[in-house]
Amino acid sequence: MRQNPPAIGIDFGTTNSSVALASDSQVELVRFPRRAGETESFRSVLYMERVRQAGHLRIGSWTGPSAIEHYLEAEKKGRLIQSLKSYLSSSNLTGTEILGRHFSFEDLISRILTDLRINAERQFGTEIRYAMVGRPVRFVGAEAAADDVFAQSRLQRAFELAGYERIEFAMEPVAAAYAYEASLDHDELILIGDFGGGTSDFSLLRVGPGVRRRGRLPSDLLGNSGLGLAGDAFDARIVRKLVSPALGAGTLLHPASKMLPAVPAWIYSNLERWHYLSFLRTRNVTEILKSARARAMEPDKIEALITLVDEDLGFQLHQAVQRLKFELSSEETAEFRFIDGTLELRRTVTRAEFEGWIAEDLAAIEGSIDSLFKSTALPYAEVDRVFLTGGTSFVPAVRGIFERRFGKDRVRSGNEFTSVARGLALRAEESLRD
């Protein structure tokens, strides 16, 4: 009798990834090494730089915690790439040139997925060639069902390049439901809200021990909805309101130049998106910015932008933005602080101010939830519990959307960064058993 492979669940996230193994309904998470101690949350980043080996230059690559450590220690920065998952639905973005060599996006993603596999094999002591993989209801940038199909096919190809021979996909909010279900001693009708870096996904489904005993039915999943915005969209608002003006957005050329904007708007647009920011380090952008500095009415701001791009400070900027969001989740006022070498940005921000910046995004999230209930013709009152997961679920304005509709007593959260991986592993165990 052929033995089943280990039941592995992989949550490859826009910002963070995690891996879990389920055995007899018990879940163990992979612990990834780092200098500050082990972590169950693996940053979905890739760092590449030229290294000399045996007298020859080659391109070295690192992922996760080691990528960040190598990047921060490098005197001459290579390329730190974030949010690769956000590219998957873009058919016109097939690859990029890094340090003089062309890479497909599947190649780049596969480097992260390979290290996730290697770390899991090291901890569990077994070869891993199968995985239950999470996917959002709607990929970032997907405008039609065909875009989601295309994005999933690219993600599958990246897993294959990383050495996985069999891949199954499960919706990320459904996986989170499996994780929540493990704590139940009774059946419930639940709404799952899964907030990642790039997507917000919602599912209505019946879960519990009674559902497991009788066997799951397609009708247990009442419906799902999703949209391609979440934490990264909130970050973009902070960059637009706080960072871009300090880096020359809106700065004009001298009157002799007809008072035109000093820097093209598309550069600031790319600055707002983590998956585009690292690709501003090109000869073309450098020439544009130097020309703008020479003719701008506020050249010091353009100089600050040049410093950000030349020194590839996207990671430091991301950390500053994340810190502000985190502090505003528990405090009514926080200070935005971005200090690196000669570049220093500070400003006090209120929670009300931040919520005003993201009001349009909050409305889109509310619309997605309401459309789910409209499509299922289910009253809010019939939902037993709301389970929220993902980093953006910490934002009070996001949580408030659910509390207003369902009441505080029905809203729960937990294991915000690893619940999807836990649920995927449990789903894998169930799939391998069937």
C-alpha positions in Angstrom: 0.0 0.0 0.0 1.4 3.3 -1.0 1.8 5.8 1.8 0.4 9.2 1.5 2.8 12.2 1.4 3.0 14.5 4.4 0.0 16.9 4.6 1.7 20.2 3.9 -0.1 23.5 3.7 1.6 26.5 2.2 0.3 30.1 2.6 2.4 32.1 0.1 1.5 35.6 0.9 2.1 39.0 -0.6 3.9 40.1 2.6 4.5 37.0 4.7 4.4 33.3 4.1 4.0 30.3 6.4 4.1 26.5 6.1 2.4 23.9 8.3 2.2 20.1 8.6 -1.0 18.3 9.8 -0.8 14.8 11.4 -3.8 13.3 13.1 -5.5 16.7 13.1 -2.5 18.2 15.0 -0.7 21.1 13.3 2.9 22.0 13.5 4.2 25.2 11.9 7.7 25.5 10.3 10.0 27.7 12.3 12.4 29.7 10.2 15.8 30.6 11.4 16.9 34.2 11.9 19.4 36.0 14.0 16.8 37.4 16.4 15.4 33.9 17.0 13.1 31.6 15.1 9.9 32.9 13.5 6.8 31.2 12.0 6.2 34.0 9.6 8.6 34.1 6.6 8.8 37.5 4.8 8.0 37.0 1.1 11.0 38.9 -0.1 13.9 38.1 -2.4 17.3 39.8 -2.3 19.9 39.5 -5.1 23.4 40.9 -5.4 26.6 40.2 -7.2 29.0 38.0 -5.3 32.5 36.9 -6.1 33.1 33.1 -6.0 36.3 31.4 -7.1 37.4 34.6 -8.8 34.2 34.9 -10.8 31.2 37.2 -10.3 27.8 35.6 -10.1 24.4 36.6 -8.8 23.6 35.4 -5.3 20.1 35.2 -3.9 18.5 35.0 -0.5 14.9 34.9 0.7 12.9 35.6 3.8 14.8 36.7 7.0 18.2 36.1 5.5 17.3 38.3 2.5 16.6 41.2 4.8 19.7 40.6 6.8 21.9 40.5 3.7 20.2 43.6 2.3 20.7 45.6 5.5 24.3 44.6 5.8 25.3 45.3 2.2 27.4 48.4 1.6 26.5 48.4 -2.0 22.9 47.4 -2.3 21.7 44.8 -4.7 18.0 44.4 -5.4 15.4 43.7 -2.7 12.1 42.6 -4.2 8.8 42.7 -2.3 5.2 41.7 -3.0 6.0 39.4 -6.0 2.6 37.7 -5.6 1.0 41.0 -6.8 2.4 40.5 -10.3 0.7 37.1 -10.9 -2.4 38.4 -12.8 -0.5 40.8 -15.0 0.0 39.1 -18.4 2.1 42.0 -19.7 4.6 41.7 -16.8 6.4 38.5 -17.7 9.8 39.2 -16.1 12.5 41.7 -15.4 16.2 42.3 -15.7 18.1 42.2 -12.5 21.9 42.9 -12.3 22.1 42.4 -16.1 20.3 39.1 -16.2 16.7 38.4 -17.2 14.4 36.5 -14.9 10.8 35.5 -15.3 8.5 36.2 -12.4 7.9 32.5 -12.0 11.7 32.1 -11.6 11.8 34.8 -8.9 8.8 33.4 -7.0 10.2 29.9 -7.2 13.3 30.9 -5.3 11.1 31.8 -2.3 9.0 28.7 -2.6 12.2 26.5 -2.8 13.4 27.9 0.5 10.0 27.3 2.1 10.3 23.7 1.0 13.9 23.2 2.1 13.1 24.7 5.6 10.1 22.4 5.9 12.1 19.3 4.9 14.8 20.1 7.4 12.3 20.5 10.3 10.0 17.5 9.4 12.8 15.2 8.2 11.0 14.1 5.1 11.0 15.0 1.4 8.2 17.3 0.4 6.8 17.2 -3.2 3.1 17.8 -2.4 1.4 20.8 -1.0 -2.1 22.3 -0.4 -1.6 25.9 -1.5 -3.7 28.9 -0.7 -5.0 31.3 -3.3 -7.1 34.4 -2.9 -10.7 34.6 -4.1 -9.6 37.4 -6.4 -5.9 38.0 -7.3 -4.4 41.5 -7.1 -5.1 43.2 -10.5 -7.5 40.6 -11.7 -10.4 42.2 -13.6 -12.1 39.0 -14.9 -12.2 35.3 -14.2 -9.6 34.6 -16.9 -7.1 36.8 -15.0 -7.6 34.6 -11.9 -7.1 31.5 -13.9 -3.9 32.9 -15.5 -2.6 34.0 -12.1 -3.2 30.6 -10.6 -1.5 28.9 -13.5 1.6 31.1 -13.0 1.7 30.3 -9.3 1.4 26.6 -10.1 4.3 26.9 -12.5 6.4 28.6 -9.8 5.7 25.8 -7.4 6.7 23.2 -10.1 10.0 25.1 -10.7 10.6 25.0 -6.9 10.4 21.1 -6.9 6.8 20.5 -6.0 5.3 17.6 -8.1 1.7 17.8 -6.9 -0.1 21.0 -6.0 -3.7 21.5 -4.9 -5.3 24.9 -4.4 -7.8 26.0 -1.8 -9.3 29.4 -1.2 -7.5 31.2 1.5 -10.6 32.2 3.5 -11.9 28.6 3.3 -8.5 27.5 4.7 -8.8 30.0 7.6 -12.2 28.4 8.3 -10.6 25.0 8.7 -8.2 26.5 11.2 -11.1 28.1 13.1 -13.2 24.9 13.0 -10.5 22.9 14.8 -11.4 24.8 18.0 -15.2 24.1 17.8 -17.2 21.5 19.7 -20.4 22.4 17.8 -21.4 23.4 14.3 -21.6 27.0 13.2 -22.4 29.1 10.2 -19.4 31.4 9.9 -18.1 34.4 7.9 -14.4 34.3 7.3 -12.6 37.6 6.5 -9.0 37.0 5.3 -7.0 40.2 4.9 -3.6 39.8 3.3 -1.2 42.3 1.9 -2.8 42.5 -1.5 -6.3 40.9 -1.2 -9.3 40.9 1.0 -11.4 37.6 0.8 -14.7 36.6 2.4 -16.4 33.2 2.6 -19.7 32.1 4.2 -19.7 28.4 5.2 -20.9 25.8 7.6 -18.2 24.2 9.8 -17.9 22.0 12.9 -17.6 18.4 14.1 -21.0 17.5 12.8 -20.1 18.7 9.3 -16.9 16.6 9.5 -18.7 13.5 10.7 -21.4 13.5 7.9 -18.9 14.5 5.3 -18.5 17.9 3.7 -21.0 18.9 1.0 -20.6 21.6 -1.8 -23.6 23.3 -0.2 -21.6 23.9 3.0 -19.8 26.7 1.2 -22.6 29.2 0.7 -20.6 31.8 -1.2 -17.4 33.9 -1.4 -16.3 37.2 -2.6 -13.1 39.1 -2.7 -11.2 42.1 -4.0 -7.6 43.0 -4.9 -6.9 45.4 -2.1 -6.0 45.2 1.6 -2.9 46.2 3.6 -0.8 47.3 0.6 -3.6 49.7 -0.5 -3.6 51.2 3.0 0.1 51.6 2.7 -0.2 53.3 -0.6 -2.5 56.0 0.9 0.1 56.7 3.6 2.8 57.0 1.0 0.7 59.3 -1.1 -0.3 61.6 1.8 2.9 61.6 3.9 5.9 60.5 1.9 5.4 61.6 -1.7 4.8 65.3 -0.9 8.1 65.3 1.1 9.8 63.7 -1.9 8.7 66.3 -4.4 5.2 65.3 -5.5 3.5 68.5 -6.6 6.8 70.4 -6.8 7.0 72.6 -10.0 9.7 73.5 -12.3 10.9 77.1 -12.4 8.5 79.7 -13.9 10.7 79.7 -17.0 9.7 76.1 -17.6 5.9 77.0 -17.6 5.3 75.8 -14.0 5.0 72.1 -15.0 5.4 69.3 -12.5 9.1 68.6 -11.9 8.7 64.8 -11.7 6.2 62.6 -13.7 3.3 61.4 -11.7 4.0 57.7 -12.7 7.1 57.7 -10.6 5.1 58.6 -7.5 2.5 56.0 -8.5 5.2 53.3 -8.5 6.5 54.6 -5.2 3.1 53.7 -3.7 3.3 50.1 -4.8 5.8 47.9 -3.0 6.1 45.5 -6.0 7.0 48.3 -8.3 9.2 50.4 -6.0 12.4 48.4 -6.4 12.1 48.6 -10.2 12.6 52.4 -10.1 16.3 51.8 -10.0 16.9 52.2 -13.7 19.1 54.5 -15.8 16.0 56.2 -17.3 14.5 57.1 -13.9 17.9 58.3 -12.7 18.2 60.7 -15.7 14.7 62.0 -15.2 15.2 62.7 -11.5 18.6 64.4 -12.0 17.1 66.6 -14.7 14.2 67.5 -12.4 16.5 68.3 -9.5 18.4 70.8 -11.7 15.2 72.6 -12.8 12.8 72.2 -9.8 11.7 75.0 -7.4 12.3 72.6 -4.5 15.4 70.7 -5.5 16.0 69.4 -1.9 12.9 67.3 -2.1 13.9 65.8 -5.5 17.3 65.1 -3.9 15.6 63.2 -1.2 13.7 61.1 -3.8 17.0 60.4 -5.6 18.4 59.2 -2.3 15.4 56.9 -1.7 15.7 55.4 -5.2 19.5 55.2 -5.5 19.9 53.6 -2.1 16.9 51.3 -2.6 15.3 52.2 0.7 12.0 50.6 -0.1 12.3 48.1 2.7 13.0 50.8 5.3 10.1 52.8 4.0 7.8 49.8 4.2 8.9 49.2 7.8 8.1 52.9 8.7 4.6 52.6 7.1 3.9 49.3 8.9 5.0 50.8 12.2 2.6 53.7 11.8 -0.3 51.4 11.0 0.5 49.2 14.0 0.7 52.1 16.4 -2.6 53.6 15.1 -4.3 50.3 15.7 -3.9 50.8 19.5 -3.4 54.6 19.8 -5.4 57.6 18.6 -2.2 59.4 17.6 1.2 58.2 16.3 4.3 59.6 14.7 5.4 58.6 11.3 9.2 58.3 11.4 11.4 57.5 8.4 15.0 58.1 9.1 17.9 56.7 7.0 21.2 58.5 6.7 20.6 62.0 5.4 16.9 61.3 4.7 14.5 62.1 7.6 10.7 62.4 7.5 8.6 62.9 10.6 4.9 63.8 11.0 2.3 63.2 13.6 -0.8 61.4 12.3 -4.2 60.8 14.0 -6.2 57.7 13.6 -9.1 59.8 12.2 -6.8 61.3 9.6 -5.6 57.8 8.5 -9.2 56.5 8.4 -10.1 59.5 6.1 -7.2 58.5 3.8 -8.5 54.9 3.5 -12.2 55.7 3.4 -12.5 54.7 -0.3 -10.8 51.4 0.4 -13.0 50.7 3.4 -16.1 51.4 1.3 -14.9 48.8 -1.3 -14.4 46.2 1.5 -17.9 46.9 2.8 -19.3 46.6 -0.7 -17.7 43.2 -1.2 -19.1 41.9 2.1 -22.6 43.3 1.3 -22.5 41.8 -2.2 -21.8 38.3 -0.7 -24.8 38.5 1.6 -27.0 39.8 -1.2 -25.9 37.0 -3.5 -26.7 34.3 -0.9 -29.9 36.0 0.3 -28.7 35.4 3.9 -29.5 37.8 6.7 -26.6 39.0 8.8 -28.4 37.7 11.9 -28.0 34.0 10.8 -24.2 34.1 11.1 -23.1 32.5 14.3 -19.5 33.9 14.2 -17.2 36.1 12.2 -13.5 35.1 12.2 -11.0 37.6 11.0 -7.4 36.8 10.0 -4.5 38.6 8.4 -2.5 41.6 9.5 -5.0 44.2 8.2 -7.7 42.8 10.5 -5.9 44.6 13.3 -6.9 48.0 11.8 -9.8 49.3 14.0 -11.7 50.7 11.0 -11.7 47.3 9.3 -12.8 45.5 12.4 -15.5 48.1 12.9 -17.1 47.1 9.5 -17.9 43.7 11.0 -18.8 44.9 14.5 -21.4 47.3 13.1 -23.1 44.5 11.1 -22.7 41.6 13.5 -22.0 43.0 16.9 -18.7 42.8 18.9 -19.7 39.6 20.6 -19.8 37.6 17.3 -16.4 38.9 16.0 -13.3 36.8 16.7 -9.7 36.7 15.5 -6.6 34.7 16.2 -3.3 33.4 14.7 -3.6 36.3 12.3 -0.5 35.5 10.4 -0.6 31.7 10.4 -4.2 30.6 10.5 -4.4 30.1 6.7 -1.3 27.8 6.7 -2.8 25.8 9.6 -6.1 25.4 7.7 -4.4 24.5 4.5 -2.5 21.7 6.3 -5.7 20.4 7.8 -7.4 20.6 4.3 -4.4 18.7 2.9 -4.8 15.9 5.5 -8.5 15.6 4.7 -7.8 15.6 0.9 -5.1 12.9 1.2 -7.4 10.8 3.3 -10.4 10.9 0.9 
